[in-house]
């Protein structure tokens, strides 16, 4: 990002741009429109073109909320550590690793449970509204919505909710990218084959040709 935005760039803006590049994926037109609408006064056309060429994919297993916003303390009685800090802070400034921080020695697991409990969708929630809140690309959301429609149709036909549903998604775009280019055939290569076919065919019995 420093190569595109220059030294001393806005870290929050850079994080947002990285998120959008990942979310929009191959939808470069949507990415450019988003950049222009949001950072019209901060990004030049050349910078937007450079960002457009960036390619980020997949997601890390640990979220920003988990690493930076969840806070916990050391629970031992003799500990003087009574100020809640983030997991990233302890990873950076202590010798503890993630598994140690998630042990009973610290209160991070309780913080995670409390976080999840507050955000669990109640029964009967609008499933399509939950899809809109997912941190995935528009293409993935579209696929999820189509799968939900399929589940609804299957449920209506069966008269009950299936215990399991398997949805297979064809990745035609990947096949097109990996497909080997066809090699053009020269007329000089075809002619000897045609002559061999004529010879073989003329050697057949007349009954076979009839």
TORSE-924174 format. One record per residue (C-alpha): residue number from 1; x, y, z. Coordinates in nm, 4 decimals. Each point is the difference from the previous one (the first is absolute). Example, Ala and Ser with C-alpha at 12.3 -4.5 7.8 and 13.67 -1.06 7.14 Angstrom:
# residues 2
1, 1.2300, -0.4500, 0.7800
2, 0.1370, 0.3440, -0.0660
END
This chain:
# residues 210
1, 0.0000, 0.0000, 0.0000
2, 0.2875, 0.2371, 0.0674
3, 0.1040, -0.0315, -0.3653
4, -0.3439, 0.1214, -0.1088
5, -0.1009, 0.2401, 0.2774
6, 0.3444, 0.1306, 0.0905
7, 0.1733, 0.0200, 0.3349
8, -0.2054, 0.1131, 0.2973
9, -0.3244, -0.1273, -0.1494
10, -0.3233, -0.0319, 0.1958
11, 0.0103, -0.3505, 0.1513
12, -0.3775, -0.0181, 0.0488
13, -0.0591, 0.0961, -0.3630
14, 0.2532, -0.2612, -0.1138
15, -0.1751, -0.2699, 0.2068
16, -0.3343, 0.0979, -0.1533
17, 0.1429, -0.0132, -0.3526
18, 0.1500, -0.3451, 0.0618
19, -0.3400, -0.1166, 0.1258
20, -0.1753, 0.1303, -0.3119
21, 0.2545, -0.1554, -0.2355
22, -0.0630, -0.3346, 0.1705
23, -0.3775, 0.0388, 0.0093
24, -0.0573, 0.1102, -0.3582
25, 0.2458, -0.2529, -0.1436
26, -0.0332, -0.0009, -0.3797
27, -0.2701, 0.2696, 0.0068
28, 0.2521, 0.2738, -0.0772
29, -0.2601, 0.2482, -0.1238
30, -0.1809, -0.0116, 0.3328
31, 0.3320, 0.0437, 0.1810
32, 0.0917, 0.3086, -0.2048
33, -0.3431, 0.1560, 0.0577
34, 0.0292, -0.0610, 0.3730
35, 0.3466, 0.1559, 0.0139
36, -0.1090, 0.3068, -0.1947
37, -0.3142, 0.0513, 0.2049
38, 0.1808, -0.0329, 0.3330
39, 0.3500, 0.1359, -0.0599
40, -0.0546, 0.2393, -0.2890
41, 0.2048, 0.2716, 0.1734
42, 0.2754, -0.2316, 0.1245
43, 0.0814, -0.2297, -0.2929
44, 0.1187, 0.1016, -0.3435
45, -0.1013, -0.1828, -0.3189
46, 0.3437, -0.1629, -0.0177
47, -0.0304, -0.1231, 0.3582
48, -0.3434, -0.1452, -0.0703
49, 0.1368, -0.1786, -0.3075
50, 0.2813, -0.1480, 0.2114
51, -0.2463, -0.1164, 0.2652
52, -0.2176, -0.1509, -0.2723
53, 0.2906, -0.2262, -0.1010
54, 0.0377, -0.1380, 0.3535
55, -0.1186, -0.3554, 0.0544
56, -0.0825, -0.1240, 0.3470
57, -0.1919, -0.3197, 0.0611
58, -0.1152, -0.2204, 0.2841
59, -0.0297, 0.1002, 0.3625
60, 0.2107, -0.0487, 0.3073
61, -0.1332, -0.2290, 0.2699
62, 0.0223, 0.2711, 0.2666
63, -0.2101, 0.3141, -0.0308
64, 0.0876, 0.3564, 0.0880
65, -0.2719, -0.0058, 0.2653
66, 0.1599, -0.3042, 0.1607
67, 0.3571, 0.1312, -0.0050
68, -0.0470, 0.3688, 0.0753
69, -0.3374, 0.0637, 0.1620
70, -0.0540, -0.2903, 0.2419
71, 0.1734, 0.0767, 0.3294
72, 0.0879, -0.2171, 0.2949
73, 0.2020, -0.0166, 0.3200
74, 0.2158, -0.2547, 0.1789
75, -0.2246, -0.1718, 0.2551
76, 0.2556, -0.1254, 0.2524
77, -0.0364, 0.1571, 0.3445
78, 0.3646, 0.0997, 0.0329
79, 0.0031, 0.1726, -0.3377
80, 0.0335, 0.3766, -0.0101
81, -0.1363, 0.0036, -0.3539
82, -0.3478, 0.1455, 0.0613
83, -0.0261, 0.2148, -0.3158
84, -0.1839, -0.1704, -0.2888
85, 0.2027, -0.0039, -0.3208
86, -0.0458, -0.1556, -0.3427
87, 0.1337, -0.3361, -0.1152
88, 0.2250, 0.1726, -0.2521
89, 0.1513, 0.2140, 0.2760
90, 0.0993, -0.3078, 0.2012
91, 0.1321, -0.1780, -0.3076
92, 0.2150, 0.3014, -0.0784
93, 0.1245, 0.0937, 0.3470
94, 0.0110, -0.3325, 0.1891
95, 0.1445, -0.3443, -0.0656
96, -0.3431, -0.1695, 0.0091
97, -0.1369, -0.1648, -0.3156
98, -0.3623, -0.0164, -0.1077
99, -0.0721, -0.3384, 0.1587
100, 0.1317, 0.1261, 0.3333
101, -0.2108, 0.3140, -0.0218
102, -0.3120, -0.2120, -0.0611
103, 0.0671, -0.2151, 0.3059
104, -0.1712, 0.0349, 0.3387
105, 0.2815, 0.2297, 0.1090
106, -0.1595, 0.2894, -0.1893
107, -0.3554, 0.1248, -0.0451
108, -0.0005, 0.0052, -0.3809
109, -0.2194, -0.3077, -0.0391
110, -0.2686, 0.1596, 0.2156
111, 0.0237, 0.3156, -0.2105
112, -0.0426, -0.2079, -0.3178
113, -0.3055, -0.1780, 0.1395
114, -0.1554, 0.3301, 0.1033
115, 0.0688, 0.1485, -0.3426
116, -0.1598, -0.2946, -0.1804
117, -0.2999, -0.0089, 0.2320
118, -0.0857, 0.3613, -0.0744
119, 0.0130, -0.0641, -0.3738
120, -0.1760, -0.3337, -0.0333
121, -0.2927, 0.0369, -0.2374
122, -0.3310, -0.0842, 0.1682
123, -0.2200, -0.2717, -0.1430
124, -0.2139, 0.1350, -0.2812
125, 0.2475, 0.2678, -0.1066
126, 0.0025, 0.1159, -0.3594
127, 0.2572, -0.2302, -0.1587
128, 0.0521, 0.2249, -0.3006
129, 0.0754, 0.2957, 0.2280
130, 0.2673, -0.2105, 0.1712
131, 0.1574, -0.0727, -0.3385
132, 0.0314, 0.3734, -0.0672
133, 0.2074, 0.0370, 0.3180
134, 0.2534, -0.2637, -0.1070
135, 0.3512, 0.1267, -0.0721
136, 0.0212, -0.1653, -0.3424
137, -0.0026, 0.1180, -0.3595
138, -0.3273, 0.0832, -0.1804
139, 0.0492, -0.3086, -0.2171
140, 0.0125, -0.2277, 0.3045
141, -0.3070, 0.1665, 0.1498
142, -0.1858, -0.0592, -0.3262
143, 0.0927, -0.3708, 0.0108
144, -0.1123, -0.0287, 0.3631
145, -0.3348, 0.1636, -0.0771
146, -0.0546, -0.2410, -0.2896
147, 0.0810, -0.2930, 0.2274
148, -0.2497, 0.1279, 0.2587
149, -0.2704, 0.0194, -0.2661
150, 0.0776, -0.3587, -0.0979
151, -0.0256, -0.1139, 0.3629
152, -0.3357, 0.1757, 0.0311
153, -0.1338, -0.1750, -0.3113
154, 0.1229, -0.3429, 0.1176
155, -0.1610, 0.0575, 0.3401
156, -0.3326, 0.0912, -0.1613
157, 0.0060, -0.3075, -0.2257
158, 0.0871, -0.2374, 0.2856
159, -0.2347, 0.1595, 0.2469
160, 0.2779, -0.0049, 0.2622
161, 0.3504, 0.1344, 0.0561
162, 0.2701, -0.2407, -0.1306
163, 0.2654, -0.1038, 0.2496
164, 0.2763, 0.0579, -0.2544
165, 0.0289, 0.1755, -0.3347
166, 0.3061, -0.0139, -0.2247
167, 0.0424, 0.2745, -0.2585
168, 0.2588, -0.0419, -0.2738
169, 0.1267, 0.3196, -0.1610
170, 0.1701, -0.0199, -0.3387
171, 0.3149, 0.2114, -0.0299
172, -0.0109, 0.0577, -0.3749
173, 0.2204, 0.3069, 0.0194
174, 0.2833, -0.2044, 0.1488
175, -0.0345, -0.2590, -0.2745
176, 0.0207, 0.2684, -0.2652
177, 0.3180, 0.1438, 0.1531
178, 0.1747, -0.3363, 0.0212
179, -0.1132, -0.1272, -0.3386
180, 0.2934, -0.0447, -0.2364
181, -0.0179, 0.2060, -0.3183
182, -0.0885, -0.1942, -0.3099
183, 0.2821, -0.0577, -0.2473
184, -0.0885, 0.0984, -0.3593
185, 0.0279, -0.2815, -0.2513
186, 0.1861, 0.0746, -0.3191
187, -0.1361, -0.1263, -0.3332
188, 0.3352, -0.1732, -0.0604
189, -0.0630, -0.2144, 0.3111
190, -0.3523, -0.0937, -0.1060
191, 0.0762, -0.1146, -0.3543
192, 0.2095, -0.3114, 0.0879
193, -0.2743, -0.1119, 0.2405
194, -0.2650, 0.0402, -0.2694
195, 0.2076, -0.2105, -0.2429
196, 0.0319, -0.2767, 0.2617
197, -0.3745, 0.0028, 0.0584
198, -0.0656, -0.0342, -0.3783
199, 0.2372, -0.2962, -0.0248
200, -0.1551, -0.1750, 0.2988
201, -0.3515, 0.0600, -0.1248
202, 0.0779, -0.1281, -0.3524
203, 0.1326, -0.3235, 0.1500
204, -0.3358, -0.0831, 0.1620
205, -0.2162, -0.2682, -0.1615
206, -0.2787, 0.1264, -0.2173
207, -0.2587, -0.1455, 0.2367
208, 0.1355, 0.2148, 0.2786
209, -0.0323, 0.3148, -0.2121
210, -0.3557, -0.0852, -0.0945
END
